[in-house]
Amino acid sequence: SNPFAGHYEPYGEQNLAIFDRYFPVDGNINRFFSPADLTAVRDPIFQQELARSPYRNVMRVPYTAFFAPGASCEVTPQNEAALLAQVTETVRACRGKLYGIEIFNEPHLWRITSGPDAGKRTMDAGKVAYLLQKIAPAVKAIDPDIQIFGPVGGLGYDKYFEEFIAAGGAQVIDALDFHSYNTDPDAEDTAGQIRRLKAMFAGAAGKDIPAYNTEVYYGVRNTPVINSDDETERSYFRDDELPHAALMTSMLIHHAVNRVGVCNYM
């Protein structure tokens, strides 16, 4: 589940209580974006809520200025050191309280957003694999039990996943993490796409890797936030509750047949 709409907030526990009426706590994953920076990560309120959460929490760590959507994401010794420090300090602050971490979110979509290079892609799959290889040993040295989730790519971007695997990415992650936004899971054969993706990583890693779709931002257009959320205009949103429920049911079935966990926005 993701009851915090992408951000961990103390009042989110109210949503968890509602969610738990329908799904058991045991084994459920709560994936969320971290607070904005290390100061917020270390905040006593955040730490308290994280410690008493019953869920296996998976957190995307705070971005650095050097590796973030819109930045150039150049691999230099200085930028690598800043990223490593950000990740390790986050893990150190949350040691024993996190089930897993994501370093990046949908890096296959990252582009420079301003200047003469605007539109240029910044995070090719080889770069993501390289950075995870640099980061993983340091993370495991701090918290050996924490799971590295990745590469957090989009289902259907097979070439990106293949390049990630070719660069050694399958050997560095503990959990295959992807996002799937399908307008019609049946027509698009979402189950088949997931099956092929899992097989690709299992073949490269020599074992079956646990897989999770950690972001399912489907919804209904008739919502109070429609004027402030352009996501509602996407093709995978529906105008009414009944077609939305049908879409969600189809999506969940396509994941369930592949034993893939789903983290759903609420």
Disulfide bonds with the S-S distance in Angstrom:
none
